[in-house]
């Protein structure tokens, strides 16, 4: 069973990380692939790190979605952004 006080702290930390690290990186990668550039090894390693974090946080996020359905659109938007990055990066690789 989760502790609501601990969950609130984790949620705050995840939001801060999203705003200060994850979202700026994702937007920069989106701009890069939209220009037709390929992702570097560093870019790919950062994406792998993000996806590993997502897998670790998935049970927590699922609990939060049940408690706060209003964050559903935020989660969906983030997933759509990362999918768009990967799709365009794949397209750029295939066109190289």
KOLKOLVEX-85428 format. One record per atom (N, C-alpha, C, O): residue number from 0; residue in one letter; atom name; z, y, x. Coordinates in nm, 4 decimals, always signed. Layout:
REM KOLKOLVEX-85428
- NUM,a,CA,Z,Y,X
...
***
This chain:
REM KOLKOLVEX-85428
- 0,x,N,+0.0000,-0.1179,+0.0852
- 0,x,CA,+0.0000,+0.0000,+0.0000
- 0,x,C,+0.0000,+0.1236,+0.0893
- 0,x,O,+0.0646,+0.1250,+0.1941
- 1,x,N,-0.0706,+0.2243,+0.0488
- 1,x,CA,-0.0812,+0.3447,+0.1301
- 1,x,C,+0.0288,+0.4439,+0.0956
- 1,x,O,+0.0811,+0.4458,-0.0158
- 2,x,N,+0.0617,+0.5245,+0.1922
- 2,x,CA,+0.1609,+0.6299,+0.1755
- 2,x,C,+0.0857,+0.7588,+0.1443
- 2,x,O,+0.0065,+0.8042,+0.2269
- 3,x,N,+0.1083,+0.8201,+0.0256
- 3,x,CA,+0.0344,+0.9418,-0.0099
- 3,x,C,+0.0508,+1.0550,+0.0908
- 3,x,O,-0.0430,+1.1313,+0.1136
- 4,x,N,+0.1672,+1.0665,+0.1505
- 4,x,CA,+0.1903,+1.1714,+0.2493
- 4,x,C,+0.1063,+1.1463,+0.3748
- 4,x,O,+0.0443,+1.2384,+0.4278
- 5,x,N,+0.1045,+1.0226,+0.4216
- 5,x,CA,+0.0229,+0.9882,+0.5376
- 5,x,C,-0.1258,+1.0036,+0.5056
- 5,x,O,-0.2025,+1.0539,+0.5876
- 6,x,N,-0.1659,+0.9602,+0.3862
- 6,x,CA,-0.3061,+0.9737,+0.3461
- 6,x,C,-0.3493,+1.1190,+0.3441
- 6,x,O,-0.4614,+1.1502,+0.3841
- 7,x,N,-0.2632,+1.2081,+0.2987
- 7,x,CA,-0.2970,+1.3511,+0.2956
- 7,x,C,-0.3210,+1.4026,+0.4373
- 7,x,O,-0.4129,+1.4814,+0.4598
- 8,x,N,-0.2403,+1.3593,+0.5313
- 8,x,CA,-0.2582,+1.3999,+0.6703
- 8,x,C,-0.3855,+1.3447,+0.7303
- 8,x,O,-0.4564,+1.4150,+0.8023
- 9,x,N,-0.4149,+1.2192,+0.7012
- 9,x,CA,-0.5379,+1.1571,+0.7515
- 9,x,C,-0.6587,+1.2278,+0.6918
- 9,x,O,-0.7561,+1.2558,+0.7617
- 10,x,N,-0.6519,+1.2566,+0.5623
- 10,x,CA,-0.7617,+1.3234,+0.4946
- 10,x,C,-0.7867,+1.4611,+0.5565
- 10,x,O,-0.9015,+1.4988,+0.5802
- 11,x,N,-0.6811,+1.5345,+0.5820
- 11,x,CA,-0.6928,+1.6668,+0.6440
- 11,x,C,-0.7555,+1.6556,+0.7829
- 11,x,O,-0.8420,+1.7354,+0.8188
- 12,x,N,-0.7125,+1.5576,+0.8602
- 12,x,CA,-0.7672,+1.5369,+0.9940
- 12,x,C,-0.9157,+1.5024,+0.9882
- 12,x,O,-0.9951,+1.5545,+1.0666
- 13,x,N,-0.9530,+1.4146,+0.8952
- 13,x,CA,-1.0939,+1.3781,+0.8812
- 13,x,C,-1.1796,+1.4979,+0.8420
- 13,x,O,-1.2906,+1.5139,+0.8926
- 14,x,N,-1.1292,+1.5816,+0.7529
- 14,x,CA,-1.2035,+1.7007,+0.7125
- 14,x,C,-1.2186,+1.7987,+0.8279
- 14,x,O,-1.3249,+1.8581,+0.8457
- 15,x,N,-1.1131,+1.8157,+0.9060
- 15,x,CA,-1.1195,+1.9047,+1.0215
- 15,x,C,-1.2217,+1.8530,+1.1234
- 15,x,O,-1.3002,+1.9304,+1.1782
- 16,x,N,-1.2201,+1.7220,+1.1481
- 16,x,CA,-1.3155,+1.6617,+1.2417
- 16,x,C,-1.4585,+1.6760,+1.1886
- 16,x,O,-1.5518,+1.7020,+1.2646
- 17,x,N,-1.4738,+1.6587,+1.0588
- 17,x,CA,-1.6053,+1.6751,+0.9975
- 17,x,C,-1.6574,+1.8164,+1.0210
- 17,x,O,-1.7713,+1.8350,+1.0639
- 18,x,N,-1.5744,+1.9147,+0.9929
- 18,x,CA,-1.6163,+2.0546,+1.0048
- 18,x,C,-1.6368,+2.0998,+1.1494
- 18,x,O,-1.7282,+2.1772,+1.1775
- 19,x,N,-1.5538,+2.0529,+1.2395
- 19,x,CA,-1.5600,+2.1027,+1.3769
- 19,x,C,-1.6514,+2.0202,+1.4683
- 19,x,O,-1.7028,+2.0725,+1.5672
- 20,x,N,-1.6719,+1.8924,+1.4364
- 20,x,CA,-1.7472,+1.8055,+1.5267
- 20,x,C,-1.8655,+1.7366,+1.4603
- 20,x,O,-1.9800,+1.7527,+1.5024
- 21,x,N,-1.8370,+1.6613,+1.3581
- 21,x,CA,-1.9394,+1.5729,+1.3006
- 21,x,C,-2.0542,+1.6483,+1.2346
- 21,x,O,-2.1709,+1.6183,+1.2600
- 22,x,N,-2.0219,+1.7457,+1.1503
- 22,x,CA,-2.1272,+1.8179,+1.0800
- 22,x,C,-2.2123,+1.9025,+1.1743
- 22,x,O,-2.3349,+1.8991,+1.1634
- 23,x,N,-2.1527,+1.9785,+1.2667
- 23,x,CA,-2.2385,+2.0531,+1.3608
- 23,x,C,-2.3313,+1.9613,+1.4414
- 23,x,O,-2.4475,+1.9951,+1.4638
- 24,x,N,-2.2809,+1.8464,+1.4844
- 24,x,CA,-2.3646,+1.7518,+1.5584
- 24,x,C,-2.4767,+1.6994,+1.4698
- 24,x,O,-2.5924,+1.6951,+1.5116
- 25,x,N,-2.4431,+1.6599,+1.3483
- 25,x,CA,-2.5446,+1.6057,+1.2574
- 25,x,C,-2.6532,+1.7089,+1.2292
- 25,x,O,-2.7718,+1.6759,+1.2287
- 26,x,N,-2.6135,+1.8326,+1.2059
- 26,x,CA,-2.7123,+1.9367,+1.1788
- 26,x,C,-2.8005,+1.9640,+1.3001
- 26,x,O,-2.9203,+1.9887,+1.2858
- 27,x,N,-2.7420,+1.9596,+1.4183
- 27,x,CA,-2.8200,+1.9784,+1.5405
- 27,x,C,-2.9191,+1.8631,+1.5597
- 27,x,O,-3.0339,+1.8853,+1.5983
- 28,x,N,-2.8750,+1.7414,+1.5329
- 28,x,CA,-2.9645,+1.6264,+1.5449
- 28,x,C,-3.0759,+1.6328,+1.4412
- 28,x,O,-3.1902,+1.5969,+1.4693
- 29,x,N,-3.0419,+1.6786,+1.3217
- 29,x,CA,-3.1429,+1.6924,+1.2156
- 29,x,C,-3.2490,+1.7928,+1.2585
- 29,x,O,-3.3682,+1.7672,+1.2416
- 30,x,N,-3.2080,+1.9055,+1.3131
- 30,x,CA,-3.3040,+2.0053,+1.3621
- 30,x,C,-3.3915,+1.9459,+1.4722
- 30,x,O,-3.5124,+1.9691,+1.4757
- 31,x,N,-3.3304,+1.8701,+1.5607
- 31,x,CA,-3.4030,+1.8106,+1.6728
- 31,x,C,-3.5115,+1.7156,+1.6232
- 31,x,O,-3.6269,+1.7261,+1.6649
- 32,x,N,-3.4757,+1.6240,+1.5355
- 32,x,CA,-3.5750,+1.5273,+1.4880
- 32,x,C,-3.6789,+1.5939,+1.3982
- 32,x,O,-3.7945,+1.5516,+1.3949
- 33,x,N,-3.6381,+1.6982,+1.3250
- 33,x,CA,-3.7343,+1.7708,+1.2418
- 33,x,C,-3.8388,+1.8428,+1.3260
- 33,x,O,-3.9495,+1.8685,+1.2785
- 34,x,N,-3.8049,+1.8757,+1.4509
- 34,x,CA,-3.9018,+1.9356,+1.5443
- 34,x,C,-3.9935,+1.8289,+1.6059
- 34,x,O,-4.0849,+1.8608,+1.6819
- 35,x,N,-3.9678,+1.7032,+1.5724
- 35,x,CA,-4.0504,+1.5949,+1.6248
- 35,x,C,-3.9977,+1.5340,+1.7523
- 35,x,O,-4.0631,+1.4482,+1.8117
- 36,x,N,-3.8795,+1.5772,+1.7960
- 36,x,CA,-3.8221,+1.5249,+1.9198
- 36,x,C,-3.7582,+1.3881,+1.8962
- 36,x,O,-3.7199,+1.3523,+1.7848
- 37,x,N,-3.7487,+1.3137,+2.0057
- 37,x,CA,-3.6798,+1.1844,+1.9997
- 37,x,C,-3.5331,+1.2057,+2.0348
- 37,x,O,-3.4982,+1.2997,+2.1062
- 38,x,N,-3.4482,+1.1176,+1.9840
- 38,x,CA,-3.3065,+1.1231,+2.0169
- 38,x,C,-3.2853,+1.0707,+2.1580
- 38,x,O,-3.3479,+0.9730,+2.1994
- 39,x,N,-3.1968,+1.1364,+2.2308
- 39,x,CA,-3.1620,+1.0920,+2.3658
- 39,x,C,-3.0617,+0.9775,+2.3577
- 39,x,O,-3.0073,+0.9484,+2.2512
- 40,x,N,-3.0384,+0.9138,+2.4706
- 40,x,CA,-2.9366,+0.8090,+2.4751
- 40,x,C,-2.7999,+0.8657,+2.4356
- 40,x,O,-2.7211,+0.7993,+2.3682
- 41,x,N,-2.7731,+0.9885,+2.4783
- 41,x,CA,-2.6461,+1.0534,+2.4424
- 41,x,C,-2.6376,+1.0737,+2.2908
- 41,x,O,-2.5341,+1.0457,+2.2303
- 42,x,N,-2.7456,+1.1221,+2.2295
- 42,x,CA,-2.7478,+1.1422,+2.0849
- 42,x,C,-2.7197,+1.0113,+2.0121
- 42,x,O,-2.6413,+1.0063,+1.9173
- 43,x,N,-2.7846,+0.9072,+2.0579
- 43,x,CA,-2.7681,+0.7762,+1.9946
- 43,x,C,-2.6252,+0.7263,+2.0118
- 43,x,O,-2.5685,+0.6687,+1.9190
- 44,x,N,-2.5665,+0.7476,+2.1289
- 44,x,CA,-2.4279,+0.7028,+2.1503
- 44,x,C,-2.3319,+0.7790,+2.0597
- 44,x,O,-2.2342,+0.7216,+2.0115
- 45,x,N,-2.3586,+0.9085,+2.0356
- 45,x,CA,-2.2736,+0.9865,+1.9455
- 45,x,C,-2.2871,+0.9359,+1.8014
- 45,x,O,-2.1883,+0.9285,+1.7285
- 46,x,N,-2.4088,+0.9015,+1.7612
- 46,x,CA,-2.4280,+0.8449,+1.6272
- 46,x,C,-2.3573,+0.7104,+1.6140
- 46,x,O,-2.2959,+0.6824,+1.5110
- 47,x,N,-2.3654,+0.6280,+1.7167
- 47,x,CA,-2.2962,+0.4990,+1.7145
- 47,x,C,-2.1458,+0.5195,+1.7017
- 47,x,O,-2.0784,+0.4458,+1.6297
- 48,x,N,-2.0938,+0.6190,+1.7710
- 48,x,CA,-1.9511,+0.6514,+1.7628
- 48,x,C,-1.9139,+0.6939,+1.6203
- 48,x,O,-1.8111,+0.6522,+1.5670
- 49,x,N,-1.9973,+0.7757,+1.5608
- 49,x,CA,-1.9722,+0.8211,+1.4239
- 49,x,C,-1.9738,+0.7029,+1.3278
- 49,x,O,-1.8857,+0.6913,+1.2427
- 50,x,N,-2.0729,+0.6153,+1.3405
- 50,x,CA,-2.0820,+0.5010,+1.2500
- 50,x,C,-1.9650,+0.4046,+1.2688
- 50,x,O,-1.9195,+0.3435,+1.1721
- 51,x,N,-1.9164,+0.3903,+1.3903
- 51,x,CA,-1.7973,+0.3070,+1.4133
- 51,x,C,-1.6753,+0.3697,+1.3451
- 51,x,O,-1.5944,+0.2993,+1.2846
- 52,x,N,-1.6631,+0.5017,+1.3552
- 52,x,CA,-1.5535,+0.5711,+1.2877
- 52,x,C,-1.5622,+0.5545,+1.1365
- 52,x,O,-1.4610,+0.5366,+1.0688
- 53,x,N,-1.6847,+0.5606,+1.0846
- 53,x,CA,-1.7042,+0.5456,+0.9398
- 53,x,C,-1.6589,+0.4074,+0.8948
- 53,x,O,-1.5930,+0.3937,+0.7918
- 54,x,N,-1.6939,+0.3060,+0.9713
- 54,x,CA,-1.6526,+0.1701,+0.9343
- 54,x,C,-1.5007,+0.1568,+0.9361
- 54,x,O,-1.4426,+0.0922,+0.8489
- 55,x,N,-1.4372,+0.2174,+1.0347
- 55,x,CA,-1.2917,+0.2124,+1.0432
- 55,x,C,-1.2274,+0.2867,+0.9269
- 55,x,O,-1.1266,+0.2418,+0.8722
- 56,x,N,-1.2855,+0.4003,+0.8890
- 56,x,CA,-1.2274,+0.4843,+0.7838
- 56,x,C,-1.2680,+0.4416,+0.6432
- 56,x,O,-1.2157,+0.4957,+0.5457
- 57,x,N,-1.3583,+0.3476,+0.6306
- 57,x,CA,-1.4114,+0.3107,+0.4994
- 57,x,C,-1.3035,+0.2753,+0.3971
- 57,x,O,-1.3097,+0.3260,+0.2851
- 58,x,N,-1.2056,+0.1916,+0.4290
- 58,x,CA,-1.1029,+0.1613,+0.3272
- 58,x,C,-1.0279,+0.2870,+0.2817
- 58,x,O,-0.9978,+0.3024,+0.1633
- 59,x,N,-0.9984,+0.3747,+0.3747
- 59,x,CA,-0.9300,+0.4992,+0.3411
- 59,x,C,-1.0177,+0.5851,+0.2500
- 59,x,O,-0.9707,+0.6369,+0.1488
- 60,x,N,-1.1443,+0.5997,+0.2862
- 60,x,CA,-1.2355,+0.6825,+0.2066
- 60,x,C,-1.2505,+0.6249,+0.0659
- 60,x,O,-1.2540,+0.6997,-0.0318
- 61,x,N,-1.2592,+0.4945,+0.0556
- 61,x,CA,-1.2699,+0.4312,-0.0766
- 61,x,C,-1.1468,+0.4614,-0.1617
- 61,x,O,-1.1593,+0.4859,-0.2817
- 62,x,N,-1.0288,+0.4599,-0.1015
- 62,x,CA,-0.9061,+0.4962,-0.1750
- 62,x,C,-0.9123,+0.6411,-0.2199
- 62,x,O,-0.8759,+0.6735,-0.3329
- 63,x,N,-0.9586,+0.7284,-0.1306
- 63,x,CA,-0.9651,+0.8702,-0.1643
- 63,x,C,-1.0665,+0.8974,-0.2750
- 63,x,O,-1.0447,+0.9847,-0.3590
- 64,x,N,-1.1772,+0.8232,-0.2757
- 64,x,CA,-1.2763,+0.8405,-0.3813
- 64,x,C,-1.2196,+0.8035,-0.5179
- 64,x,O,-1.2538,+0.8649,-0.6190
- 65,x,N,-1.1337,+0.7038,-0.5200
- 65,x,CA,-1.0693,+0.6659,-0.6471
- 65,x,C,-0.9727,+0.7745,-0.6932
- 65,x,O,-0.9636,+0.8041,-0.8124
- 66,x,N,-0.9011,+0.8334,-0.5986
- 66,x,CA,-0.8036,+0.9374,-0.6322
- 66,x,C,-0.8691,+1.0731,-0.6548
- 66,x,O,-0.8212,+1.1529,-0.7354
- 67,x,N,-0.9772,+1.0988,-0.5846
- 67,x,CA,-1.0433,+1.2294,-0.5888
- 67,x,C,-1.1941,+1.2110,-0.6074
- 67,x,O,-1.2702,+1.2287,-0.5122
- 68,x,N,-1.2376,+1.1763,-0.7268
- 68,x,CA,-1.3808,+1.1516,-0.7474
- 68,x,C,-1.4682,+1.2740,-0.7182
- 68,x,O,-1.5895,+1.2608,-0.7021
- 69,x,N,-1.4077,+1.3917,-0.7114
- 69,x,CA,-1.4851,+1.5128,-0.6834
- 69,x,C,-1.5431,+1.5137,-0.5417
- 69,x,O,-1.6352,+1.5905,-0.5137
- 70,x,N,-1.4907,+1.4297,-0.4524
- 70,x,CA,-1.5458,+1.4255,-0.3165
- 70,x,C,-1.6661,+1.3313,-0.3055
- 70,x,O,-1.7259,+1.3176,-0.1988
- 71,x,N,-1.7002,+1.2673,-0.4165
- 71,x,CA,-1.8145,+1.1756,-0.4179
- 71,x,C,-1.9413,+1.2450,-0.3698
- 71,x,O,-2.0176,+1.1876,-0.2921
- 72,x,N,-1.9647,+1.3680,-0.4152
- 72,x,CA,-2.0876,+1.4372,-0.3762
- 72,x,C,-2.0871,+1.4713,-0.2271
- 72,x,O,-2.1925,+1.4702,-0.1635
- 73,x,N,-1.9706,+1.5015,-0.1707
- 73,x,CA,-1.9609,+1.5280,-0.0271
- 73,x,C,-1.9971,+1.4030,+0.0522
- 73,x,O,-2.0765,+1.4093,+0.1460
- 74,x,N,-1.9397,+1.2914,+0.0150
- 74,x,CA,-1.9676,+1.1645,+0.0839
- 74,x,C,-2.1157,+1.1297,+0.0709
- 74,x,O,-2.1797,+1.0904,+0.1684
- 75,x,N,-2.1699,+1.1445,-0.0505
- 75,x,CA,-2.3118,+1.1143,-0.0721
- 75,x,C,-2.4010,+1.2059,+0.0123
- 75,x,O,-2.5003,+1.1603,+0.0691
- 76,x,N,-2.3666,+1.3334,+0.0205
- 76,x,CA,-2.4456,+1.4282,+0.1000
- 76,x,C,-2.4440,+1.3917,+0.2482
- 76,x,O,-2.5466,+1.3998,+0.3157
- 77,x,N,-2.3284,+1.3519,+0.2983
- 77,x,CA,-2.3175,+1.3126,+0.4386
- 77,x,C,-2.3997,+1.1878,+0.4671
- 77,x,O,-2.4699,+1.1805,+0.5679
- 78,x,N,-2.3907,+1.0897,+0.3779
- 78,x,CA,-2.4693,+0.9681,+0.3960
- 78,x,C,-2.6185,+0.9985,+0.3923
- 78,x,O,-2.6955,+0.9429,+0.4706
- 79,x,N,-2.6591,+1.0863,+0.3017
- 79,x,CA,-2.7996,+1.1250,+0.2921
- 79,x,C,-2.8459,+1.1962,+0.4204
- 79,x,O,-2.9564,+1.1716,+0.4688
- 80,x,N,-2.7616,+1.2835,+0.4746
- 80,x,CA,-2.7947,+1.3545,+0.5978
- 80,x,C,-2.8154,+1.2565,+0.7138
- 80,x,O,-2.9137,+1.2668,+0.7871
- 81,x,N,-2.7234,+1.1624,+0.7300
- 81,x,CA,-2.7368,+1.0663,+0.8399
- 81,x,C,-2.8577,+0.9756,+0.8204
- 81,x,O,-2.9250,+0.9403,+0.9172
- 82,x,N,-2.8856,+0.9377,+0.6965
- 82,x,CA,-3.0045,+0.8555,+0.6697
- 82,x,C,-3.1307,+0.9339,+0.7033
- 82,x,O,-3.2240,+0.8793,+0.7620
- 83,x,N,-3.1341,+1.0620,+0.6663
- 83,x,CA,-3.2505,+1.1457,+0.6966
- 83,x,C,-3.2712,+1.1571,+0.8478
- 83,x,O,-3.3845,+1.1529,+0.8958
- 84,x,N,-3.1628,+1.1715,+0.9215
- 84,x,CA,-3.1724,+1.1789,+1.0681
- 84,x,C,-3.2308,+1.0498,+1.1239
- 84,x,O,-3.3230,+1.0527,+1.2055
- 85,x,N,-3.1769,+0.9369,+1.0796
- 85,x,CA,-3.2238,+0.8082,+1.1308
- 85,x,C,-3.3687,+0.7809,+1.0912
- 85,x,O,-3.4472,+0.7313,+1.1721
- 86,x,N,-3.4038,+0.8131,+0.9674
- 86,x,CA,-3.5421,+0.7913,+0.9228
- 86,x,C,-3.6401,+0.8738,+1.0060
- 86,x,O,-3.7427,+0.8223,+1.0506
- 87,x,N,-3.6088,+1.0015,+1.0269
- 87,x,CA,-3.6976,+1.0899,+1.1022
- 87,x,C,-3.7014,+1.0503,+1.2503
- 87,x,O,-3.8065,+1.0560,+1.3142
- 88,x,N,-3.5860,+1.0101,+1.3038
- 88,x,CA,-3.5811,+0.9660,+1.4439
- 88,x,C,-3.6687,+0.8415,+1.4632
- 88,x,O,-3.7393,+0.8292,+1.5633
- 89,x,N,-3.6632,+0.7506,+1.3674
- 89,x,CA,-3.7468,+0.6305,+1.3724
- 89,x,C,-3.8940,+0.6677,+1.3655
- 89,x,O,-3.9763,+0.6142,+1.4399
- 90,x,N,-3.9261,+0.7595,+1.2758
- 90,x,CA,-4.0644,+0.8058,+1.2640
- 90,x,C,-4.1123,+0.8691,+1.3954
- 90,x,O,-4.2240,+0.8435,+1.4403
- 91,x,N,-4.0267,+0.9515,+1.4558
- 91,x,CA,-4.0630,+1.0147,+1.5830
- 91,x,C,-4.0853,+0.9117,+1.6926
- 91,x,O,-4.1779,+0.9250,+1.7726
- 92,x,N,-4.0020,+0.8105,+1.6969
- 92,x,CA,-4.0180,+0.7046,+1.7974
- 92,x,C,-4.1497,+0.6309,+1.7767
- 92,x,O,-4.2207,+0.6006,+1.8726
- 93,x,N,-4.1815,+0.6023,+1.6506
- 93,x,CA,-4.3051,+0.5283,+1.6208
- 93,x,C,-4.4289,+0.6109,+1.6506
- 93,x,O,-4.5346,+0.5552,+1.6801
- 94,x,N,-4.4177,+0.7429,+1.6435
- 94,x,CA,-4.5321,+0.8309,+1.6692
- 94,x,C,-4.5472,+0.8667,+1.8172
- 94,x,O,-4.6457,+0.9291,+1.8567
- 95,x,N,-4.4506,+0.8274,+1.8975
- 95,x,CA,-4.4535,+0.8647,+2.0403
- 95,x,C,-4.5508,+0.7781,+2.1179
- 95,x,O,-4.5660,+0.7954,+2.2388
***
